């Protein structure tokens, strides 16, 4: 048995032992400390004294504090992160298990004041602080809730936002209108963290932005009806949107942030803290708790479908039969979670019936392209009995292609550039859902390797053209949902290769040369989270299993023989498969540059197994 086969066997054995009874894999979806902090703040504000959970979350937060008093979003964030530190500090105080005299909190306070105080935190954190009585609500006259009434024909309307934007923006517009603020007997006083005066006017950054607000305001004024009636109707429409998009577990779209905001929005509309809708939402959030290294963590959402679709596919790539009970159970789990309901995606894609897959275990209305291709890969070898699911999934994918030729995550053609002028931090990540190289590449890879779609099919030709037009000057591609240029380049190269672009093609060669240039001396690859915020490749200064696997899989897909660099990379993987250090816990996914990073606990098994399986299949058999 080769070393490659030994490594593959160890990975398969690990995955087999980690599978859940229902056929899924429920590896944690870890997103830092923000959700832990917000859960403490939510429970205390609603006076739900779940002491065991509050204490567990507080202990996790304390365990992650850095020596300078700050909290970080990722290992190499040099000075720490102000927003994360304010959220953690506030949650620890509100928990009641730590006070301002605690040395750790004193160090945190020094860090916060050295960075300008709580006025300098992110917008969503300012909202949370305003909701809980720590900051005054700024003027949100430019975020009129009446925007929800604007017709689809208006250049900016409610459905111009991405689905993630609508999920968070809908309760936010209600809260901005009502200016809810709730304090309790246990509320801390953060006034000593004010670094100066909070200038709400600074949220409007330019005259162009003011013009945009004026434009939206003109659209609202042209709505037929009296202003007071329109305002009441808009509030009712926002409330109905939230209630209509609650999943079976009580969460709003199964996202932590939107559910948190919805709870407060409903309170602002007169709901009691004891209302069944609110209590069920809280139970839904609690149900997403997991345990990591002995500490409780509130997941932002669950990743069961994503984990299971990728693992089911990769196991089969590694030679496990689709008839194996492990793969069979995974595929049955996936088939049960194919969507049958219409979601918001139908607004811009009325040509398709439901047929996609979502990300989380309980997601029924918010499918995405990436989960759909991954799930279809996993069920592709099942044989008879899944034809309907297969054809519905394929049809949904084809109809979700953007007019520009690429594929986005959740919706079609929701990429207006006008949102760049809104005073919303990270607006391009929150409010838009553009075509991106990672998803476009992975969709092409699926069509090329798993369907009979002709390479001359118009969808494939448009997808190829989009990718080639969006290659960076250095040969890489930016990956929207992973870290970051290695991820995007892997998706693009494997996708182009699968639909017939030869390894000799100039674009492929540029990408290959770039991957070779950034390889580390130990044979691996590693990229910093700074890449996505700076929008240029930043080396991590160390290798990681996952970055190495992505780079290797891209190179293997377009190489005729194992080059010395590929062999060295494979050696790195095999020698480090069982490593446990900061590089294995380093985020490899992102939801919002500079603010929201994801550590997928499943990736350390999935992608090394994929790279090793492809290496063995191509070069050792």
N, C-alpha and C positions, 0 to 999 in steps of 0.2 A: 504494500500500500504506500502511495506517495505521501509526502508531507501535506500536499494540497488536499488529498482525500481525507487524511487524518483531521485536518482543520475543518473541512466540510462536515465530517461525521460529528465532531464535537458541537458545532453550531446547530446541526439538526437535532442532536440529542437534547441540547439546552432548550430549543424551541418546543420540542415534544413535551418536555417536562413542565413548561410554563403555560401550556394551553389551558384555557378555562373549560369547564364542563359543557358550556353551550357552543363550543367550537371556536370561540373568539380568543384573541390575546388582548388582555387589558393592561398592558404596560402603561406606566404613568405618562401623562402629558404635562410636563413640568414647565411652569412659566414664571419662575422667580418667586417673589414674596408678595407681590401686589394683591393677589387674590386672598392670601392668608390675612394680610392687614385689613383688607376691606371686609372680610367676614367678621373679624373681631368688632370693627366699627359698626357694621350693620346690626349685629346681634345686640351690642350695647345700646345703640340708638333706639332699637325697637324694644329694648328692655326684655330681651329673651336671654335669660342668664344661664346659658348652656356652659357651665363652668369648666367641664371636662374638655370640651372642644376649644374654648377660648384659651385655656391654659396650654393645651397641646400646640396650638398655632403660635402663641406667644413664645413658647420654648423654641420652636423652629426658627422664628424670626431672630431671636437672640443668638442662636447658634451660628447664624450667617453674618454677623456683624464683622466688619474689617477692623484692623488695629487702629486706624485713624478715626474710628467712630462712625464711619459711613457704611452704607450698604451698596453693593454693586449689582449691575445687571449681568455682567460676565467677568470672567477671571482677570482678563487683562485691561479692564476699564481702570485706567491708571489712578485717577483721583477719587473714585467713587461716584455715586449718582445721587444728585440732590433730591429728585422726586422720590426715588426708592427710599431714601433716608427719612424724608418727612413722613411718608406713609408708614414706615416701620416704627419710627419714634412715636407717632400719634397712636398707632394701634397698641403699642406696649403700654403707654400711659392709660389709654382707655380700657385696657384689659383689667387694670386694677392690681396687677401683680408686680408692677414696677412703678417707681415714682421718680420725680425729677432729681432727687438726691443721688440716685443710682449713678455710679461712675460711668457706666456704659451709656446711659442717657445723657449725661453731662457732655461726654465726648461727642455724641451725636448732635447735641445742640450747638456746640462750637463749630462743627462742620457745616451745619445748616446756615448759621449766621455768616460764616466765612464765604458762603456761596450766594449771599444776597437775601436769605430768609425765605419764608414760605410764599412770598409773592412771585418767586422765580420758578415755581414748580410747573409741571405740565398742565394743560387745560383741564383734562379730566380730573386731575387731583384738585385743582381749584374748585371745580364743581362739587366734588365730594366734601371739601372743606366748607364750602358755602352751605351745602345741604345740612351739615352738622354744626353750623353756627360758629365756625372759626374764621370765616371771611365774609365780607359783605358781597352780595350778588352784584356783579357788574351790570352795566346796562346792556341788555341783549335786544335792543330795539331792531337790530338788523337781522335777528334770527326769528322772524315772525312765523308763528305756528300756521298762519294762513297759507304758507307755501304748500301745505299738504292738499290744498284745494285747487292749486293751479293745474290747468289741463295738460295732457301729455303733449299737446302741440306747442306749449310754451317752451322756449329754449332751456330754461332751468325749471324742473318740476320735481316732485317727490320721487319719481321713479328714474330721475337722472342720477340719483345717488346709487351707490352700490348697495347690495342687500345688507352688508355689514354697517354701512353708513346709516341706512334707514333704521336698523335695529337699535343703534345707539342714539341716533339723532332724534327719533320720535319722542322718547321719554325726555330727552334733553330739552327739546323745544317746549314741552309742557312745563318742565321745571323752571326754565328760563322765564316763562310767562308768569308762573305762580310764585316764583322766588321762595320756595319752601325752605324753612330752616328749623331744624329740630335739635334742641338741647335737652339733656337729662341731668339728673343729680350727679351722675358719674362722668359727665363730660369734662375732659381736661380743658385747660385754658392755654391756648397756643399764642396768646398775644405777645409773649416775650420772644417769639420767633419772627415777628414782623421786622423786616430789614428796612422798611421805608413805607411810602404810601402806595397802595395798589392802584395803579392807573388803568382803569378799564378802557379808557380811550385808546390806549396803546395797542389794543387788540385789532383795531382797524389800521392796517399797516400802510395804506397808500391811497392816493386819490382814485386809482383804478378800482380799488376795493369799494370805496365809497360810491363810485359810479355803478358798480355791480349791485350794491344794496338798493340804490335808487331804482335800478332797472327791475329788480325783483319787487320792490315796493310798488312800482307802476303796474306791474302785472297783478298784484294783489288788489290795487285800487280799481282795476278794470273788471274784477269779479262782480257778477250781478248780485246785488243784495245789500242790505244795510250793514255797516261795519260791525255793529254789535252782534247781529245775527250771524254774520260770516265768522266772527271770532268764536262764537259758541259752537258753530258747526265744525270748525277746524279742531277745536278741543275734543269734540265728540268723535271726529274721524280719527284723531290720533289715539284716543282711548280704544276705539274699536280695532284699530290696526294692531295694537299691542295684544289685546285679548284674543284676537283671531289667530295670532302667531305663537300662542303658548303651546309648548309640546306637552306630551302626556305626563311628564314628570313635574310640570308646573313652571318650568323655566321658559323664558322668552327667547326663542331661537336656540336654546341649549347653550347660550353664551353667558358667562359670568357677568361681564360688564353690563350688557343690555338688561339682564334680569335685575341686577342691583339698581340700575337707573329706573326700571319699570316699577319696582317696589315703591320707590320714593315718589315717582310720578303719580301712581295710584293714590298714595297717601295725600298728595297735594290736591287730588280731585275729590277728597272726602272719604276715601276708604279708611276703615279702622285698622289699627295694627293687628287686630285679631281676625280680620276678614279671611275667609277660606282661600281666596286667590293668593293673598300675600303669604299666608302660612304654607300653602303648597309650594309656592315659589321658593321659600326658604328651605323647605325639605328637599326640593329639587337640587338646590345648590349644595346642601349637605351631602346628598347622595353622590356627589362628585368628589368627595374626599378620598384621598389615597394615602398610603404610608410610604415614605421614602427615607431610607437610612434611619428608621426608628422614629421619624417625625411625621406628624400629620400635615398634609398639604392639600389645599383646595385647588382642584384642577379648574382651569378656565373653561374647559369642556372635556369630554372624554374622546379618546382617539381609537376606539375599538374597531370601527369599520376600516379605518385607514391602516391600522396595525395588521388586521386580519387579511385584508386584501393583498397587501404587500407580502406578508409572510406566506400566504397560500400560493402566490405566484412564484416567489423565490424558491420555496421548497420543491416545486415542480421543475424549475430551472436546474435545481441541484440533483435531479434524478428521482425524486420521490413520486411514486405513481399517484395519479388522481384517485385511484381506488383505495389508497392507504386511508385508514380511518381518520388520521389526523387531517389530511387534506379534505376528505369527504365532509367531515364535520365543519371545517372552516367554510367550505363552499355552500353548505346548507345554511349556515349562519348568514352568509352574504346574500343568498337568494331571498331570504326572509326580509332583508332590509333594503331591497330595491324599492324605489319610491313609486307609489301609485297615486299620490295626491299632486295636484298642481300647486306650485309655489310661485313666488313673485317673478321667477325667471320667465314665466309665460307672457308677461307684459311685453317684453322685447323679442320673444320667440313664440309667437302664437301658432307656429307651424308644426309643433311637436307635441306628442302625448308624453306624460311622465315616463321616466325610464332610467334616471340617473341614480347614483348612490350619494349619501351624505357622509359626513366625517365621524359623527359621534354615534353612540349606541342607540340613542333615542331620536335621532334626527329623521323627520318624515317629510319635511317641506323645503329643505334647503340643500339640494344636491349640488355637487361640484364636479367639474370635469376631471380633476386629478383622481378623486376617489372612484369615479366611474370607469376610467381606463384601467385603474389598478384592480378593481373588482372584476371587470371583464377579462383581464389577463388570467386571473385566478380560476374563473369558471370556464375558460376557453377549451380546456381539454376534457371536460366532463362527458362529452358524447351527447346522446339523446336526452331529452327531458328538460333542457334549458333553452330551447330554441326561442321561445317567446321572450324570455328575459334578455337573451342575447340580442335579438333584433330590436327590442325597445331601447336597449342601452346604446346600440350603434346609431340608431336614428336620432336619439337625443343628442349624442355627441356631434354628429354631422350638422345638426341644425343649430348648435351652439357656437359655431365658428363665427368670429367677428367679421364685420365687413372689411376690415384691414387685412384679413387673411390669417391672423393669429387666433389663439384661444386664451380666454381669461379663466378665472377660477369659478365664479358663481353665476355670472350673468353675461348677457350679450350686449355689446355696444354701450357700455356704461363707463365712458372714459372722457367726459367733457373736460376740456382744459379750463373752463370758466371757474371751476372749484379751486383752482390755484389762487384765486383772489379772495377766497373766503378766509376769515380770521380763525381758522381751525387748524391747530397744530397737526402736522402729519396728514393734511387733507388728502394728499395723493394716495395715502394708504387707507384712510378711513372712508373716504367718499367716492373713490373711483375703483374700478375693477378692470384694468387694462389688459390687453394681450401681453403675455410674458414668455420669455424664452424657455423657461423650465417646463411650463405646462404645454406650450405649443410643441416643444421637442418630444415630450413624453406621449402626447397624443399622436404625433406622427409615428413614433416608435411602435405604438400599439397598432395603428392601421397597417404599418409596413410588415410587422412580424406576426400579427395574429388574425388578419382578415385577408380576404381576396380582393380588396380594393386595388384597382389599377394604380400604378405609379403615376399614370397620366390623368388620374381623376382630378377634377378641378379643385377640390378641397385640399388635396395633397399638394398640388402645384402652388396654390395660394399660400399654404402653410410654409412650404420651403422658401418661397419668395420673401415672406415676412421674416423668417429666421435669418436669411442671408442679408437682408437689409438692416438687421438690428445687431449684427456682430460688432463688438467693440474694436477699436483700432489695434489693440494688442493681440487680437485673435480670440478673446474670451467672449462669453455672453453673461449678462447680469441675470441672476436667478432671483425671482421675486419672493419665493416662499422658502428658500433655504439660504445657508451661508456658504457662498453667495455667488461669486464668480466661478468657483469650481463646480458648484451645483448647477448653475445655468449652463455652463459649458458641457457638463456631462449630459444634461437633458437635450441640448441642441445637437451635439455630435452623434449620440446614439440614435436620435430621431432622424437626422439627415441620412445617416448610414442605412437605417432600416428601410427608407423609401428610395434607395438606389443612388444616393450621392456617393461617388467613389472616394476612397481614401486619398486619392491623388488630387482631388479637387482643392483649389487654392484656399478656400475657406476652411476646409478640414485641416489642411496642412498648417495653416496659421494657428488654429486651435491646438493642434498636436504640439507644435513648437512652443506655444505658450505653456502648456502643461509640463513639458520637459524643463522649461526654464525655471519654473517655480517649485520643482521637486526639491525636497530637503536632502541633506547629505545622508541621513539615515534611511533614505529610500521612500519615505512617506511624504504626505502633503498635509498642510494645515493652514487654515484661513481665519483671520480675526473677524469678529462681529463689527469691528470698525469699518469693514469693507462696505457694508450696506449704507451706513450713514454718510461716508465720504464718497460713495459711488465710484470707487476705484479699488483695485485689489490691494489688500493689506495682509501681509504674512502674519501668521500667528506666532511664528518663532519656534514652533514645535509641531510635530506631526500628530494627526488624529486618525483613528481607525476609519472613520466615516469619510473624511475628506480624501483619504488615501484610496478607499474603495471606489468613490465616485470618479476620481482621476483615472484609476486603473481600468474601470469598466469602459470609460470613454476611449481610452487608448486601445484596449483589447478589441473593441468593436470595429476599429478601422486599421488594425495592424495585421500584416500577413504572417508575421512571426514574432515571438516574444523577444523584444529588444532588451538590452541590458538594463535599461531604466524600468521596464515592466517587471523583469525578474527581481530587481532590487525592491520594487514596490510590493510584490507578492511575498518576498521574504519578510519585509516589515510587517505585513498583515499576519503572517503565520507565527512570527515570533511574539506578537503583541495581542493576539486574540483575547486572552484572558486578563489583560491589564486592567487595573482599577486605579485611576488617578484623576487629576483635574481635567485631563484631555478627554476622558470618556464622559465626563459630566458637562463638558463645554457645549453651549447651545449650537445646534446645527440647523435650526429653523428660525424663521422670524415672521412676525405678523405686522410689525410696524418698526421701521428703521429707527434706531436710537431709543426705543421705548419698550418693545415687546419681543422677547426672545424665547425660543422653545427648545427644551431638551427632550427629545424623543428617546425614551429608554429602550425602545425596540430597535432603533437604527443600528446600534453596535452589533447586532446579530444579522439584521436584514442585508445591509449593503456589503459587508465583508463576504457573506455567503454568496451574494449575487456575483461579485467580482471573481471569487475563487471558482464558482461553478462555471462561469463563462470562460475563465482561463483554462480550466481542465477540459471543457468541451471542445475548445478551439485548438489547444496546443498540446494536450496530453493524451488524447484518444485517437 
